[in-house]
Structures are given as structure tokens and as C-alpha cells.
Amino acid sequence: MFSDYREAVDYLYSRLADYQLVGASAYKPDLKNTNELLKFLGDPHKRVNTIHVAGTNGKGSSSHMLASILQESHLSTTDFILHHI
């Protein structure tokens, strides 16, 4: 669908409301838009087992602890860190 990561990011930002520009009307209290995006992308969350670690502090420690637990259970793990570019 997209030739590279930058093209995908540009596509998303061109179609998603920017809260700073639109204001409070950009806020959606439900997951309708997220679910529509996931459906458009082919529901990737249903094909890949993931754990999303988010928050202000402790993500690194939590991620490493989870990886250790999963590896001891003979599961393979990897860390992907997505930064806004």
C-alpha cells in the first residue's frame, strides 16, 4: 500500500484531525476512528500478538521485565519503539 514509512506517516497526518488546529472538536471519546483505521489497515492487531507499553515513566523497565518473563516461557520477543518523526 505504501512504498515506505514516511509515505504512510504523511498519509495518516493528512487525514487525521490535528487537535491544536481544530480544537476540542477533534476529541473523540470513543474508539470509532481507531477501529475504522484498524479495519482499513486489515486489522493487523488480530494477526500479531503485541503488548503496548505506554505512560510517562517506567516503560523501559516494564518492557524489559515483560520480555524476561516471556523469554523464560520460551517465547520470542522484540522491542519496537516508534518515535514521532
N, C-alpha and C positions, 0 to 999 in steps of 0.2 A: 504494500500500500504506500509506504513512504520509502524514499531512497536512503535516508539517513536520519539520525536522531534530531538534528537541527530542523529538518523539514517537518517532522512530527510535532516538535515543540512549537514551531511557528504556526502550524495548523491549529493546534489547541488554543494558543493565545489569541488567535484571530477570531475564535468563535466563543470564547468564554467571557462572561462579563467581568470587567475589572472593577472591583469594589471601590477603589479610590476614585475612579472616574464616574461611575454610575451612582454610587452611594448606597443607602440602605436597601434600595430595591433589588440590589444584586444578591442580597442574603436570601437563601432558600432554606427553610427549617427542615426539609426532608431530603431524601436521597434520590429523588426522581431524576435529576440531571446526571447524577453519578451512575445510576442504574442504566440510563439511556446511553451514556458514554461506554460503559462496560459492554452493553449489548452491541453497540456499533463496532467495538473492537473484537467482537467474537467471544465475549465472556472469558477472558484469559484467566480470571481468578478461579474458574472452575477446572482448569487444566493443570495448574501449578500450585502445589502446596506452599503457602507462604506464612510468615509471621511478620506483621508490620509493627515495628517498634518506633514510637513517636513520643514527643514530650520535650520538656526543657532540659532536664538533667537526667543522667543515668542510662542513656541509650547504649553507649559503648559497653558498659558493664553488663547491662541486661542482655545485650546481643551475644556477648562472649559467654555468659552463663548459659543461655539457651543453646548456643552452638555446642558447648561442652556436654550438656545433658543429651542432646540429640545424637552427638557423635558416640557417646557411651552406649546409646541404644542402637548403634551400628547403622545410623542414618547419615547420609552425606549432607553437608551444609556448605553454604557460601554466603558472603555478605555483599549486598549491593547497596551502595549509598548514592542516592540521587540528589544532586545539588541543583539549585536554580542556576541556569547559565545565561 
